[in-house]
Amino acid sequence: MKFNTINRDTWDRKEYFEHYLQQQTTFSLTNEINITILMKNLKKKHYKLYPAFIFMVTKIVNAHREFRINFNSEGNLGYWTEICPLYTIFDNKSQTFSGIWSPNLTIFSEFHSKYENDAERYNGTRRLFPKKPIPDNTIPISMIPWSSFTAFNLNINNGGDFLLPIITGGKYSQVNDELFLPVSIQMHHAICDGYHASVFINDLQKLADESEDWI
């Protein structure tokens, strides 16, 4: 894990960054991902959707520098060479959730196994962040499997210093013979524009369509 500092004076996004950071402008985009092929491939090997969703999101984030830009603990602007997923797991007994993280594993079968081990170990702790220490290079991912949605927005009052995307999935629905998963991505406009949100959504759809290659 390495944090690469960005020189704000020579950065080609300087004008956009300073303008939208001062305004603390964030935006969200929600779209439905066709997961028909993905679900068929997952069922063949008895894999779960949620870890596949986490795996795909992490893969996309690590493929684009814009999705890894943030301030570090010392207040410097830069980007991580690698991002790990920090995702929520639900406790049915207490009806609360915990946020846990897993390393960035590039082979899905290995990640799925790590996810299941971590979810089993830390579920039921009734703690918000039971797995410590939490690395600095994590990105928040969650899913609301009880309800579908056409829009989702998460408001963070942190002075506008959190620049990483926030990704949320919902309950998938069936339309005729196809399955659709609502996915919302929230971004800080100082770093990302509508173009970058579209890149994320399009990459996610492509990974779902080509899931046989990595499952």
PyMOL commands that set and color helices and strands:
alter all, ss='L'
color gray80, all
select helices_A, chain A and resi 14-23+36-44+49-63+65-68+108-122+194-209+211-213
alter helices_A, ss='H'
color red, helices_A
select strands_A, chain A and resi 3-5+26-34+69-71+77-80+84-91+96-101+138-144+166-170+173-175+178-188
alter strands_A, ss='S'
color yellow, strands_A
deselect
rebuild
show_as cartoon
